[in-house]
Amino acid sequence: MSLPIELDTSVAPEVRTTAGVVRGRWRPTSGAASAAFLGIPFAEAPVGELRFAAPVPHAPWEGVRDALDFGATPQRETLAEITLIPEPSIPGESTLNVNVFTPTPGGDAALPVLVYIHGGGFTAGSPASPWYDGASFNRDGVVTVSISYRLGFDGFGLIDGAPDNRGVLDWLLALEWVQQNIGAFGGDASRVTIVGQSAGGGAVLTLLGMQSAQHLFHGVYCISGAVGDVSRERATTLSLRLAELAGVEPTRAGFATLSEERILELQQKAQEPASGPISPMDGIKILATEGLALAPMVDGIVITRPTMDSIRQGVGADKPLVLGATDDEFSMALDDAKGKLRFVPKGLLLGKAGLSKPVRKAYLAANPNVTKRGTAATFGHYLTDIMFRTFVLRLVAARDAGAAPADLGRTWVYRFSWESPTYHYAMHCIDVPFFFDCLGSEKIAAIAGDNPPQALADEVHAEAVAFVTTGDPGWPAYTQRDGFTRVFDVPSSVIPDGYVNVRPLLG
């Protein structure tokens, strides 16, 4: 795709934002030139009196501010990299930043915009991953932005005297920054697509269901997402438990006496039963049935009702949506248990997970290729289905129920089925480097082998570009009646209903 204007890449690019001028840098790329502006603060540092507060827009600065390096990250410990994606932690106080990648800084090209929200279970993850670099999207005429947001208890814990859903408020302010500033970077504020993976996928669906956020974006692409929708009761229990462990009052003043390091140390323990740590299997079952405990909460103000209810009532129905999952998101989590589970009947284990005999019989019959892999792989596949793939079908049904006739057919569904040659699953995170078309980036071989198929990246990425650019990824939409599903594999295909094998779990 040719760019609409000529730019002098021998001069460091500068752009004026609402807070002041920022200076970025041009990077060598295989296609069109791409400029990166890193670590631009959209909010004041959430420290001191602003800790546990709603984000405050960053004050103006004088002169030119260098935006050459990633800003500090809310993820404070590099060991918090809980996914297979390289997501570095960067120290510092000013953790609320955006990174902008653009082929047309300072121009009026009005290109479509992709805003990416990273995953990490709402407790980890970093916008500074080399996988999230927007160079390939820039090459194809898309301005790309990655954002940070407060994580864990600081971002999502219930605190008496503090605003709820502070991490969500961070997303909203970052998206407001995009609306106010992206035109100066060559983007079109009227063509913003929000994209997220894992917890980030949950984030973009949460935003899709928020009436107050509708003016901030125009399309949604959800990669392996599931919403939080934590109840106030569950959030209160966790908050009281953490305060008890820390020996402080469960108030803003009490929690403010704790360092970030102390809260990080205690927030995981606070999610365990008072009786002590639970087995990994029990932990997996709780996660599958109850979801994450530190995640967006239905507070009645920022998030007025559960996301599925909002979507069923038509919120966001006019927004085009792509969503899907990998075939075996968390199957590898049970690999260590293969030996122990080898002789355990598959139906028995599914029964312990709560499936009635007719349901588990129908589910096993619908998944013959999975059951051949043994009990551990079958149960891992079930976890993928119950956490991600049934969620896709329920969301499609809710969208159909809430859509006016003119808005039907604005949902597209995919499966990512290509199996990692190193893990032997199409597992969680495997699709991210294909989406960003960054197979030459670092740590790719660990997840995708030494020779990942570039042709597959070409397909996944090109269809993402098409969606961000036109609102249509290029394959038939998915409805309750017509379940067309894009299957990304070697070779890829479109099949009538790629999620039929999980329908027994829907009752």
Number of C-alpha atoms within 10 A of each C-alpha: 9 9 16 14 10 8 15 9 14 8 9 11 20 21 19 16 17 14 16 14 17 21 19 23 21 21 14 12 13 10 13 17 19 24 27 25 26 24 28 27 24 27 21 17 20 20 13 9 8 12 17 28 19 20 25 16 17 17 12 11 12 8 9 13 16 16 21 17 15 20 25 24 29 28 28 21 16 16 11 17 18 15 15 14 25 20 26 22 24 18 15 12 14 20 27 29 27 27 28 26 30 29 31 27 27 18 18 15 19 21 29 22 32 29 24 25 26 27 27 21 21 27 25 25 32 29 30 26 18 16 24 28 22 28 29 25 25 26 20 20 26 27 32 29 28 27 25 29 30 26 25 23 28 25 26 25 27 29 22 16 12 16 18 25 27 26 26 24 20 23 22 18 21 27 25 19 19 25 19 13 19 27 22 21 29 24 30 21 23 16 21 28 26 29 28 24 26 25 27 26 27 28 28 29 28 23 24 26 25 20 16 14 17 16 13 23 24 21 27 28 26 25 30 30 26 25 25 24 22 20 16 14 11 15 21 16 14 23 25 18 21 24 20 13 14 20 12 16 16 20 16 17 15 15 24 16 12 15 10 13 10 11 21 20 12 16 24 16 17 22 18 14 10 9 6 9 12 11 9 11 12 12 12 18 16 13 14 18 13 13 18 20 26 28 28 27 27 20 18 11 10 19 22 16 17 20 24 22 16 22 26 21 17 20 21 26 26 18 18 24 29 23 23 25 28 27 23 26 26 25 23 20 16 19 14 10 14 15 11 10 18 12 10 14 12 20 20 14 17 21 14 10 18 13 16 12 13 9 19 21 15 15 20 20 14 16 16 12 10 18 17 10 10 16 26 25 25 25 22 21 24 26 23 25 25 17 21 25 29 20 21 23 22 15 21 26 17 21 30 25 16 20 20 12 8 9 17 18 20 23 24 25 26 24 24 24 20 24 20 18 16 12 16 14 22 26 26 25 21 23 28 21 23 22 24 22 26 21 21 14 15 13 15 20 16 14 24 23 14 13 11 19 15 14 15 20 22 15 17 24 22 20 17 23 25 14 21 27 21 14 20 21 21 14 15 20 21 25 20 16 8 12 20 21 22 26 21 20 19 12 9 17 11 15 14 13 18 16 21 13 18 20 16 17 16 11 5
